[in-house]
Amino acid sequence: MQYNFSNFKSELKKIEEFLGKEYGQLSTGRASPMILDSISVEVYGAYQPIKNIASISIEDPKTLRIAPWDKTQIKSIEKAILTADLGLSMAIDEAGIRVIFPQLTTETRQKLVKILKEKLEEARISARREREGVWEDIQNQEKDGKITEDDKFRAKDDLQKIVDETNKNLEILFEKKEKEVMG
């Protein structure tokens, strides 16, 4: 009997998507609205993502424009962005907030690459954790007589192939973002 890896594959796909999203939120000196996705603003006693209380548009390659629907929220949005400590500068005017992405220095680029490596390692650890859970399940199924010893070892090989493929995909994401950061 063949072991069913579909749930495992789906979990690994989520890990890849998570890493891609994390990388998308890291500033590479180009204006990207995704960098603001993780920021929540306190509005009327509840926390809301910026995109739920304002329109976000790209003004030029280095500038985002945040135009809150309720202009009284400009200060709250400014405070939330400052608190997030993303290294962005802001200019407030009557229409909203201009978020300016600074030019990356060599030192900043190296720090970003270090963060990219940390995120990659987090993703690999998550993948390993998933693999261990599946391997435990395979061993239990063999103990319970649901699969043979040969099936167990075949499943172990298949499991490793899937993990290797995922690690390769994670590495590709890292290398692509690293090139983008290093210019």
C-alpha positions as CSV (number, residue, x, y, z in Angstrom):
1,M,0.0,0.0,0.0
2,Q,1.3,3.5,-0.9
3,Y,1.5,6.2,1.7
4,N,-0.6,9.3,1.0
5,F,1.7,12.4,1.0
6,S,-1.0,14.9,-0.2
7,N,-1.4,16.6,3.2
8,F,2.3,16.7,3.7
9,K,2.8,18.3,0.2
10,S,0.1,20.8,0.9
11,E,1.8,21.8,4.2
12,L,5.1,22.2,2.4
13,K,3.4,24.3,-0.3
14,K,2.1,26.6,2.6
15,I,5.7,26.9,3.9
16,E,7.0,27.9,0.5
17,E,4.1,30.5,0.1
18,F,4.8,31.8,3.6
19,L,8.5,32.3,2.8
20,G,7.6,34.1,-0.5
21,K,5.2,36.4,1.4
22,E,7.9,37.1,4.1
23,Y,10.4,37.9,1.4
24,G,7.8,40.2,-0.4
25,Q,7.5,42.3,2.8
26,L,11.2,43.0,3.0
27,S,12.2,46.3,1.4
28,T,14.7,46.2,-1.4
29,G,14.7,50.0,-1.9
30,R,11.8,49.8,-4.3
31,A,8.3,50.9,-3.2
32,S,6.1,47.8,-2.6
33,P,2.7,48.0,-0.9
34,M,3.3,44.4,0.4
35,I,5.8,45.8,3.0
36,L,2.8,47.3,4.8
37,D,0.7,44.1,4.9
38,S,2.0,43.1,8.4
39,I,1.2,46.5,9.9
40,S,-2.0,46.9,11.9
41,V,-3.4,50.3,12.9
42,E,-5.6,51.0,16.0
43,V,-8.8,52.4,14.6
44,Y,-11.9,53.1,16.8
45,G,-10.5,50.7,19.5
46,A,-9.7,47.8,17.2
47,Y,-6.7,46.9,15.1
48,Q,-7.1,46.9,11.3
49,P,-4.6,46.3,8.5
50,I,-3.6,49.5,6.7
51,K,-5.2,48.3,3.5
52,N,-8.6,48.0,5.2
53,I,-8.6,51.7,6.2
54,A,-6.8,53.4,3.4
55,S,-5.9,53.1,-0.3
56,I,-2.2,52.4,-1.0
57,S,-0.7,53.3,-4.3
58,I,2.8,53.5,-5.8
59,E,3.6,57.1,-6.6
60,D,7.1,56.4,-8.1
61,P,9.7,53.6,-7.7
62,K,10.7,54.9,-4.2
63,T,7.4,56.2,-2.9
64,L,4.1,54.8,-1.7
65,R,1.0,57.0,-1.1
66,I,-1.3,56.1,1.7
67,A,-4.7,57.9,1.5
68,P,-6.9,57.0,4.5
69,W,-10.6,57.1,3.9
70,D,-11.0,58.8,7.3
71,K,-8.4,61.6,7.4
72,T,-8.4,61.6,11.2
73,Q,-6.6,58.3,11.0
74,I,-3.4,59.8,9.5
75,K,-1.6,60.1,12.9
76,S,-2.6,56.5,13.8
77,I,-1.2,55.2,10.6
78,E,2.0,57.2,11.0
79,K,2.4,55.8,14.5
80,A,1.9,52.2,13.4
81,I,4.5,52.5,10.6
82,L,7.0,54.1,12.9
83,T,6.4,51.4,15.5
84,A,6.9,48.7,12.9
85,D,10.5,50.0,12.5
86,L,10.8,49.2,8.8
87,G,13.4,51.9,8.1
88,L,11.0,53.9,6.0
89,S,10.7,57.7,6.2
90,M,7.3,59.5,5.9
91,A,6.0,62.8,4.9
92,I,2.4,63.8,5.9
93,D,0.3,66.2,3.8
94,E,-3.4,67.0,3.6
95,A,-4.1,64.0,1.3
96,G,-2.4,61.4,3.5
97,I,1.0,59.9,4.0
98,R,3.9,59.5,1.6
99,V,6.1,56.6,2.5
100,I,9.6,57.0,1.2
101,F,11.9,54.0,0.7
102,P,15.5,55.0,1.3
103,Q,18.4,54.1,-1.0
104,L,20.0,50.9,0.3
105,T,23.6,51.1,1.6
106,T,26.0,48.1,1.4
107,E,25.6,47.7,5.1
108,T,21.8,47.7,4.9
109,R,21.9,45.2,2.0
110,Q,24.1,42.9,4.1
111,K,21.6,43.1,7.0
112,L,18.8,42.3,4.7
113,V,20.6,39.2,3.3
114,K,21.1,38.1,6.9
115,I,17.4,38.5,7.6
116,L,16.7,36.6,4.3
117,K,18.9,33.7,5.6
118,E,17.1,33.7,8.9
119,K,13.7,33.5,7.2
120,L,15.0,30.6,5.0
121,E,16.2,28.7,8.0
122,E,12.8,29.2,9.7
123,A,11.1,27.7,6.7
124,R,13.5,24.8,6.6
125,I,12.9,24.1,10.3
126,S,9.1,24.1,9.6
127,A,9.6,21.7,6.7
128,R,11.7,19.4,9.0
129,R,9.1,19.5,11.6
130,E,6.5,18.4,9.1
131,R,8.7,15.6,7.8
132,E,9.3,14.3,11.3
133,G,5.5,14.2,11.9
134,V,4.9,12.2,8.7
135,W,7.8,9.8,9.4
136,E,6.4,9.1,12.8
137,D,3.0,8.4,11.2
138,I,4.6,6.0,8.7
139,Q,6.4,4.1,11.5
140,N,3.2,3.9,13.4
141,Q,1.3,2.5,10.4
142,E,4.0,-0.1,10.0
143,K,3.7,-1.1,13.7
144,D,0.0,-1.3,13.4
145,G,0.3,-3.6,10.3
146,K,-1.2,-1.1,7.9
147,I,1.9,-1.0,5.7
148,T,4.8,-3.5,5.2
149,E,8.4,-2.8,6.1
150,D,9.2,-2.5,2.4
151,D,6.4,0.1,2.0
152,K,7.8,2.0,5.1
153,F,11.3,2.3,3.5
154,R,9.8,3.2,0.1
155,A,7.7,5.9,1.8
156,K,10.9,7.1,3.6
157,D,12.6,7.5,0.3
158,D,9.6,9.3,-1.2
159,L,9.4,11.5,1.9
160,Q,13.1,12.6,1.5
161,K,12.6,13.3,-2.2
162,I,9.7,15.6,-1.5
163,V,11.6,17.4,1.3
164,D,14.7,17.8,-1.0
165,E,12.4,19.3,-3.7
166,T,10.9,21.7,-1.2
167,N,14.4,22.7,0.1
168,K,15.5,23.4,-3.5
169,N,12.4,25.6,-4.0
170,L,13.1,27.5,-0.8
171,E,16.7,28.0,-1.9
172,I,15.6,29.3,-5.3
173,L,13.3,31.8,-3.5
174,F,16.2,32.9,-1.3
175,E,18.7,33.3,-4.2
176,K,16.1,35.3,-6.2
177,K,15.5,37.7,-3.4
178,E,19.2,37.9,-2.5
179,K,20.0,39.0,-6.1
180,E,17.2,41.6,-5.8
181,V,18.6,42.9,-2.5
182,M,22.2,43.0,-3.7
183,G,21.3,44.8,-6.9
